[in-house]
Structure formats: structure tokens, C-alpha cells
Amino acid sequence: MSPDEGPFFHGTAAARVVGELLTPGFRSNYRPEVVMNHVYFTALVDGAGMAA
């Protein structure tokens, strides 16, 4: 099985640029008191907002 080459999408309230490395350790868009331990992303552009 070969790796999926993307594209992949991530929805966020933060300003990001194409190619920027996403790393865990930032506050959740939905619960700012929660610091995220993971980076969620999707191959479906319509799901990107929920994968933030």
C-alpha cells in the first residue's frame, strides 16, 4: 500500500500559509481552555473545519 499523496486540508481560526508545518500544542478553536495534543486533518475540503 502506498501513502496517500493528498492534498490534505486543515481548518483553523489561525492565519496559516500553504506549506506551513502544523504542530500540536495550541488551543482548540472550539474549547480554548483545551490545548490540543494532536493535529487533525482530512482529505475532504468540506470536512476541514471539523478537523481543525
ZIURZI-V984012 format. One record per run of one state. SS is the DSSP state (hx for helix, st for strand, lp for the rest). FROM is the first residue (numbers start at 1). LEN is the number of residues. If there is no record, write none. Layout:
ss=SS from=FROM len=LEN
ss=SS from=FROM len=LEN
This chain:
ss=lp from=1 len=8
ss=st from=9 len=1
ss=lp from=10 len=17
ss=st from=27 len=1
ss=lp from=28 len=7
ss=st from=35 len=1
ss=lp from=36 len=6
ss=st from=42 len=1
ss=lp from=43 len=2
ss=hx from=45 len=3
ss=lp from=48 len=5
